[in-house]
Amino acid sequence: MPEADARSRFDSCAGRALGVLVDSRTQSPKRLLALAYAWSAFAVMWGFWVCFVIFLADPPWAAKSWPLPTVDTGGSVDHYGIAAMLDLVLIGLFGLQHSVMARPWFKQRILGRLPPAFERCTFVHAANVALFALVVLWQPVPSEVWNIGSPWREAAWLAFAGGWVILLLGAMSFGVLDLLGIEQMRAWANGAPPPKPRLKTGLMYRWLRHPMYVGVLLAMWAAPQMTVGHLLLATGMTLYVLIALRYEERDLVARFGRSYARWHTR
């Protein structure tokens, strides 16, 4: 009997160990794929911002050696009215994606079907599609609105560079890995609960309530040479930000309550 009991316990332990081994082997590819899903969104987003800086700057060499359109070169539509309409559609699609997917009801009804860790990086993937569509399908309207000379031209380029610095510092103040969904996916892959949302009030958020919005809009408007197409983009994005801020701040009040109200009124 003791020998039979020992053998039974051994078989039971071996079975549990085999079950854990099989489970870990089946889960590991899922976790790797999940991390690849998150990191690919992260990498594409960084690639987009490089492309968008070139898109807005429209350097002289871009027309010959850059494969993508810029705000004032490229495109396939010659009629400026049709080009402007197509550009407005692209701006609208970007605003629709960013606004709808950020709303709590969309997160609950649509993204709620996914594990919470997939929510943010799925948003980033969708944003990448909308943003690259804006760049790749953009139709320039190169009629000149203004073209300033020195020393204001140099000052405009400094402001343009400053906008991207503010954007980068704002993203770092928020937490880049948190902002783009890496922290959430890393916790899920390790079997840990997702990090709880925290109100960001440090670094750039001490001086600017929305530093990333400020940085992007500054870079869009700081143009030594402004064309109708560029002006259309800057105006459209500014209107989107003004509308989005209203809903975003309402959501922040609902999530953080008095903590956000106190920080908001400092």
N, C-alpha and C positions, 0 to 999 in steps of 0.2 A: 504493500500500500504506500509506504513512504516513497518508494521509487516511482510508483505511478503518479503520486501527487507532484513530485518534483518534475517529472516529465510533463505533466499537465501545465504546471506553472511556467516551465520553459517554453512550451508551445504557445502559451498565451502571451508571454512577453515577446517572443519572436514575432508573433502575429501583429502585436501592436507596433513593434519597431518597424516591421515591413510596411504596415499601414502608414506610419509617419513618413517613411522613406518615399513611398509611392506618392503620398500627398505632396511632399516637398518637391518632388520631381515634376509633378503636374502643375504646381503653383508657380514654380520658379520661372518657366517661360512666360506665364501671364504677367508676373511682376516685371520681368525684363521688358516685355512689350509695353506695359503701362509706363515704365520709365522712359522708354524710347518715344512713346507718344507725347509725353510731357516735354522731354528735351528737344524733340524735333520742332515743336511749337516755339520753344525758347529760341532755338537757332534761327529759324525762319524769321522770327520777329526782329532779331538783331540784324539779319540781312536786309530786311525791309528798311530799317532806319538808315542804314548806309545808302541804300538806293534812294530814299526820300530826300536825304541831304543833297545828293547830286541832282535829283529831280528839281528841287527848288532853286538850287544855286545856278543851274544851267550853265556850267562852265563851257568855254569855247571849244574845248576838245571833245565834249560829249556828243556833238552832232556827227562827228566822224568815227569815234571809237567806242562810244557807249551803246550797248545793244538795246536799251530801253528808251522810251520817250522821256523828254524833260517837260517842264511846265510850258516851255515856249518852242520846242522843236519836236519833230516827229509827227505822228498821227497820220490819218488817212482821209480825213474829211476836210474838203476845201471851203465849204460854205460855213462861214463863221456862225451864223444863226443856228444851224444844225449842230455844229460842234459845241456851242454853248449849252444847248439843250441836253446833249449827251453827257456833258460834264456835270450838269446839275443832277442828272439821274445817278451818276456815279457817286457824287457827294451824298445824295439822298440815301442810296443803298448803304453806304458806310454809316451814316447817322442812324439808319433803321437797325442795322445789325448791332451797333454799339448800344443803342438805347433799349431795344426790346430785350436783348439777351442779358442786360444788366438789371432788369426789373425783377423784383421778388416773385411775382406771379409766374414769370417764365421759368425762373429757377425751380420753383416748386412743381409746376405742371409738366415741364419738358425735361429740364436737366435733372429734376428730382428722380427720374428713372435710372440715372447713373449713380454709381458710388460718389459720395461728396468730393472725393479727391479728384475726380475727373471734371468737375464743374469749371474750374478756372482755366485749365489747359484747353478744354473744348472751346471756351470763349476765345482764347488766344488763337487757336486754329481758325476759327470763323473770322476773327479780326484780320488775320493774315490774308485770307482769301479776299475780303472786302478791300483791304488796303492795297494789295498788289493789283487787284482789278482796277482800282483808281489810277495807279501809275501806268500800267500796261495799256489800258484802253483810253487814257486821257487824250483829248483832242485840243491842241493848242489854239488859242485865239491871240495871235501876237501883236495886235494893234496896241500901240504904246499909250500908256496913261501918263507916266512920268519917267524921266531919266535924269537923275541928279548928278552933278559933278563934284569935284573935290572942294572942300574937305568932307562934305556930307556923304559922299560916296563911301569913303573909308569908314566913316562912323556907322553907316548902315551895315557894312560887312561885319564890323565889330559887334553890332547888335544881333546880327544873324548868328554869328558864332556864339554869342552870349545866350541866345535862346536855347541852343542845343546843350550848352553847359548846364543851364537851369533844368532842362528836361532830364539830363543824366543824373544830376544831383538829387532831383526830386524822386526819380526812380530808386536811387540808392537809399534815400531817406525812408521811402516806403518799405524797401526790401525787395530787390529785383527778383529773387527766387520766389518770394511770396507773391509778388505782383503777377508773375507769369506762370504760377501753378506748380513750380518744382517742389517747394516745401510740402505742399499738400500731398503730392504724389509720392514723394519720398517716404512720408509717414505711412501712407497706405501700403506701400511695398514692404515696409518693415513691420507691418502688423500693428502699428501704433494708431491711436485716434488722431484725426486731423487737427492741426493747430487751431485754436480758437481765434476768431477775428479780433484784432486789437486796433484801437483808435491810434492813428499815427499823428504824433504831435511833436516829434523831435526834428533836429537838423533843419532842413529847408522849411518844414512845416511850422517852425517857430516864426518865420517871417512872411510866408505866403500860404494862404489857405489851400490853394490848388496849384502847386509849383509846376506840375507836368503840363497842365493846360496853359499856364503862363508862358512856359518855355516854347511850346509848339507854336502858339499864336504870335509870339515875338519873332520867331524865325520866319513865319509866313509873311508878316507885314514888313519886316526889315529888308526891303528889296530896293537896291539902288535903281534898278530898272523895273518898273511895274507895267505889266501888260494887262489887257482885258481878261485873258484866261487866268493869269495869276491872281488878279483882283477878285475874280469870280470864286476861285478856290479859297482865298483868304476870307472873303465875306461869308461864304457858305459854311466854312469850318467855325468861324466866330459865332454865327447864328446857332450852329449845332451846340457849341459849348455853352452858350447862354441858356439854351433850352435844357440841355442835359444837367446843368448845375442845379436847376430848380428841383428836378426829380432826385438827383444824387444826394443833395442835402436833406431832402425829406426822408430818404431811405436811411441816411446816417443818423438822423434824429430818432427814427423808429428803432434802429439797432442799438445805438449807444446812449440814447436818452439824455440825462442831465450832463453826462461827461462831455458829449459833443456840444451841448448848449453852452456850457461854461467855456470850453475852448473857443467856440464860435464868437463869443462876445468879449474875448480878451481885448 
